[in-house]
């Protein structure tokens, strides 16, 4: 997942191609395909209702119609989040990084400046008017912080640190999918009462916290495992 936003990289242990010689590239390419299919499923489920620009089709439980800019900010958040989901899958694709580094760098720029940063900032802007604000606020702040740290370390050519921060950023980009699976597929099996505002808020908070905590733990496990594999070799 090592990335860079520079056009010239030094050779040596801090090169952005640090993983290129690892024997697990095929496995990582397969996982990239899995992540991409999951992201496409989520986009297909979430994006079309906002393409119509019809507030009546919004899928958030409490759209503030008394605040004219609530829905436009929501749409912008969804669109920039879609950009983040697509480009982050390109960022973690080992084959693309090794064989087309220029595409990797440009997709990284798009991920940061057209995806993660605007989507995170828009999430914070609409959070005071949305259900389940606590978990979403923490997730948005963490997403912004890890993405900025990843950008900063890439520009300083500190590629090992960059790889770690972008692993966290990737985890936080994908965390929303856990929430949708819980809300759409799991809780309805137990006939959960979404009509009750208190229970709805509890479900949204739970889905958010579970999503980004699990993803961050998985990212940390992956980083430690790959670090051990590199040390052995």
Backbone torsions as a table, in degrees:
resi	resn	phi	psi	omega
1	UNK	NA	4.0	179.6
2	UNK	-60.8	137.2	-174.7
3	UNK	-137.8	165.3	172.8
4	UNK	-150.7	150.8	176.6
5	UNK	-110.2	9.3	179.0
6	UNK	-99.5	158.9	-179.5
7	UNK	-94.4	-10.1	178.1
8	UNK	-131.8	130.5	-176.7
9	UNK	-122.5	142.0	176.9
10	UNK	-77.7	152.2	174.0
11	UNK	-80.0	162.7	176.9
12	UNK	116.0	-170.3	-172.4
13	UNK	-65.4	-19.7	-180.0
14	UNK	-96.6	12.2	179.1
15	UNK	-64.9	146.5	177.2
16	UNK	-67.0	-10.8	176.3
17	UNK	-91.8	29.7	-174.3
18	UNK	-58.7	-29.1	-176.7
19	UNK	-97.6	0.3	-169.3
20	UNK	-64.8	-25.8	-177.7
21	UNK	-93.7	0.9	-177.0
22	UNK	-74.7	143.3	-176.2
23	UNK	-77.1	-4.3	-176.3
24	UNK	-93.8	13.5	-175.7
25	UNK	-61.3	-39.8	-179.5
26	UNK	-63.3	-41.7	177.8
27	UNK	-62.7	-39.6	-179.4
28	UNK	-70.6	-33.5	174.4
29	UNK	-62.9	-38.7	178.3
30	UNK	-65.3	-43.5	178.6
31	UNK	-64.5	-35.1	175.8
32	UNK	-61.6	-41.1	177.3
33	UNK	-62.3	-42.4	178.6
34	UNK	-61.4	-48.0	179.0
35	UNK	-60.3	-39.8	-178.7
36	UNK	-65.5	-41.0	178.6
37	UNK	-65.1	-39.1	177.3
38	UNK	-64.2	-43.7	179.0
39	UNK	-62.9	-40.8	178.8
40	UNK	-65.7	-38.1	175.9
41	UNK	-60.5	-44.9	-178.7
42	UNK	-65.1	-43.0	179.7
43	UNK	-62.6	-42.9	179.2
44	UNK	-63.2	-30.7	179.7
45	UNK	-79.4	-35.8	-169.1
46	UNK	-101.1	-35.9	-170.3
47	UNK	-74.6	-43.2	-171.8
48	UNK	-55.1	-35.0	-176.7
49	UNK	-68.4	-19.8	179.9
50	UNK	-96.0	-12.5	178.1
51	UNK	-67.7	-26.8	179.1
52	UNK	-74.6	-15.9	-177.0
53	UNK	59.2	30.4	179.7
54	UNK	-102.1	113.6	-179.1
55	UNK	-59.2	-24.5	-179.2
56	UNK	-67.6	-18.3	-179.5
57	UNK	-97.9	1.6	-179.3
58	UNK	-61.1	140.1	-174.9
59	UNK	-98.8	4.5	174.8
60	UNK	-81.6	146.2	-172.4
61	UNK	-70.8	-27.8	-175.5
62	UNK	-130.6	78.9	175.9
63	UNK	-78.9	124.0	-177.7
64	UNK	-82.9	93.4	-179.9
65	UNK	-72.7	-17.1	177.5
66	UNK	-79.8	-7.4	177.2
67	UNK	-113.8	102.7	-171.2
68	UNK	-57.3	-31.5	-174.6
69	UNK	-91.1	0.3	-179.7
70	UNK	-63.6	-50.1	-178.5
71	UNK	-66.7	-44.5	176.8
72	UNK	-58.1	-39.7	177.2
73	UNK	-65.9	-37.3	177.3
74	UNK	-62.4	-45.1	179.5
75	UNK	-62.3	-44.4	178.3
76	UNK	-61.8	-38.5	177.4
77	UNK	-62.8	-44.0	-179.9
78	UNK	-64.7	-44.3	-178.2
79	UNK	-65.5	-45.6	179.3
80	UNK	-68.7	-33.4	175.2
81	UNK	-64.2	-35.7	176.3
82	UNK	-63.7	-42.8	175.8
83	UNK	-58.7	-42.5	-179.8
84	UNK	-63.4	-43.2	-179.4
85	UNK	-62.8	-41.5	-178.5
86	UNK	-69.4	-49.4	-173.9
87	UNK	-73.8	-28.4	179.4
88	UNK	-68.9	-29.5	175.3
89	UNK	-68.0	-34.9	174.2
90	UNK	-66.5	-35.9	-177.9
91	UNK	-65.3	-33.1	-176.8
92	UNK	-95.2	11.1	-179.5
93	UNK	-87.7	106.1	-176.3
94	UNK	-59.1	-41.2	-178.4
95	UNK	-60.3	-44.1	-179.5
96	UNK	-64.0	-41.8	-178.5
97	UNK	-62.8	-40.7	-177.0
98	UNK	-77.0	-40.4	-171.6
99	UNK	-94.6	-24.0	-179.9
100	UNK	-137.1	69.2	-176.4
101	UNK	-61.3	-31.0	179.3
102	UNK	-65.2	-41.2	176.8
103	UNK	-64.3	-39.2	177.5
104	UNK	-60.5	-43.6	-179.1
105	UNK	-66.9	-42.9	-178.5
106	UNK	-69.8	-37.8	176.0
107	UNK	-66.0	-30.4	175.6
108	UNK	-66.1	-41.9	177.5
109	UNK	-62.6	-43.3	179.4
110	UNK	-64.0	-42.0	179.1
111	UNK	-58.2	-45.2	-176.1
112	UNK	-72.0	-53.8	-167.4
113	UNK	-90.2	-21.2	178.3
114	UNK	-112.3	-8.9	-177.2
115	UNK	-116.9	-81.3	-169.6
116	UNK	-63.9	-49.4	-175.6
117	UNK	-65.0	-51.6	178.1
118	UNK	-64.4	-38.6	-179.2
119	UNK	-65.3	-41.1	177.8
120	UNK	-65.0	-43.5	179.3
121	UNK	-66.1	-39.7	177.4
122	UNK	-66.1	-35.6	176.7
123	UNK	-61.2	-42.6	178.4
124	UNK	-65.9	-33.8	-178.5
125	UNK	-68.0	-36.7	-177.5
126	UNK	-94.7	-5.8	-175.3
127	UNK	-61.2	-39.9	-178.8
128	UNK	-61.7	-17.5	-177.2
129	UNK	-109.0	11.9	-175.5
130	UNK	-115.9	161.0	175.5
131	UNK	-77.7	151.8	178.6
132	UNK	61.6	51.4	-171.4
133	UNK	-75.2	-28.9	-171.9
134	UNK	-63.3	-55.2	-178.7
135	UNK	-62.8	-41.5	179.2
136	UNK	-65.2	-35.5	178.7
137	UNK	-65.8	-46.9	178.6
138	UNK	-60.5	-44.6	-179.6
139	UNK	-63.1	-41.8	-179.3
140	UNK	-65.5	-43.8	179.2
141	UNK	-62.8	-43.7	179.1
142	UNK	-64.4	-38.7	178.6
143	UNK	-62.4	-47.0	178.5
144	UNK	-62.6	-44.9	-176.2
145	UNK	-64.4	-45.9	-178.3
146	UNK	-68.6	-35.8	179.0
147	UNK	-67.6	-43.8	178.0
148	UNK	-63.8	-41.3	177.9
149	UNK	-63.3	-39.9	177.2
150	UNK	-64.0	-41.6	177.3
151	UNK	-63.1	-45.1	-177.0
152	UNK	-63.6	-46.2	-178.8
153	UNK	-68.4	-30.9	176.8
154	UNK	-66.6	-44.0	-179.3
155	UNK	-67.3	-25.8	176.4
156	UNK	-89.2	2.1	179.8
157	UNK	61.7	30.0	174.0
158	UNK	-95.3	75.5	-164.9
159	UNK	-71.2	-30.5	177.5
160	UNK	-65.4	-44.7	177.4
161	UNK	-66.8	-38.1	178.4
162	UNK	-59.1	-43.7	179.4
163	UNK	-60.1	-41.3	-179.5
164	UNK	-66.8	-47.0	-178.0
165	UNK	-64.8	-37.6	-179.2
166	UNK	-74.7	-23.7	171.4
167	UNK	-64.3	-41.9	176.6
168	UNK	-65.9	-42.2	179.4
169	UNK	-62.0	-41.9	176.2
170	UNK	-59.7	-44.9	-179.8
171	UNK	-59.9	-40.6	-178.7
172	UNK	-75.1	-28.2	174.6
173	UNK	-65.6	-40.2	-175.5
174	UNK	-85.7	-5.6	-172.8
175	UNK	-65.0	-28.2	-177.0
176	UNK	-63.5	-24.9	-178.1
177	UNK	-66.8	-38.1	176.8
178	UNK	-57.0	-44.6	-178.4
179	UNK	-61.1	-42.5	-179.8
180	UNK	-65.7	-39.1	178.1
181	UNK	-62.2	-43.3	-179.7
182	UNK	-64.8	-45.6	-174.8
183	UNK	-74.1	-34.9	-172.4
184	UNK	-92.2	-35.0	-171.9
185	UNK	-113.2	-32.2	-173.5
186	UNK	-89.3	-58.4	-175.8
187	UNK	-60.3	-38.5	177.4
188	UNK	-59.5	-25.2	177.4
189	UNK	-63.5	-25.9	-179.9
190	UNK	-101.0	14.7	179.4
191	UNK	52.1	48.7	-178.8
192	UNK	-66.5	139.4	-175.9
193	UNK	-88.1	89.1	179.4
194	UNK	-75.0	-14.2	-179.9
195	UNK	-72.3	-21.5	177.9
196	UNK	-80.0	116.4	-177.2
197	UNK	-56.3	-39.6	-180.0
198	UNK	-64.2	-43.1	180.0
199	UNK	-70.7	-32.6	176.6
200	UNK	-64.3	-47.1	178.9
201	UNK	-61.4	-40.4	178.3
202	UNK	-62.6	-41.7	179.4
203	UNK	-64.2	-42.2	-179.6
204	UNK	-66.5	-42.9	178.2
205	UNK	-62.8	-46.2	-178.8
206	UNK	-61.3	-44.7	-179.3
207	UNK	-61.5	-40.3	-179.0
208	UNK	-67.5	-49.5	-178.5
209	UNK	-62.9	-44.0	178.7
210	UNK	-60.3	-43.1	-176.1
211	UNK	-60.1	-53.7	-173.3
212	UNK	-82.1	-27.2	177.1
213	UNK	-68.0	-46.8	178.8
214	UNK	-60.9	-44.6	-178.3
215	UNK	-64.2	-40.4	178.5
216	UNK	-66.3	-39.0	177.0
217	UNK	-63.7	-41.3	177.6
218	UNK	-65.0	-39.6	178.1
219	UNK	-63.5	-42.7	179.1
220	UNK	-64.9	-41.1	177.5
221	UNK	-61.1	-43.3	-179.3
222	UNK	-64.7	-42.6	-179.9
223	UNK	-62.7	-43.5	-179.5
224	UNK	-67.9	-38.1	179.8
225	UNK	-66.4	-46.2	179.7
226	UNK	-66.8	-31.4	176.7
227	UNK	-66.0	-40.7	178.0
228	UNK	-65.9	-41.3	179.3
229	UNK	-61.9	-41.6	179.1
230	UNK	-64.5	-40.8	-179.9
231	UNK	-63.5	-41.4	179.1
232	UNK	-61.6	-42.7	-178.3
233	UNK	-70.7	NA	NA
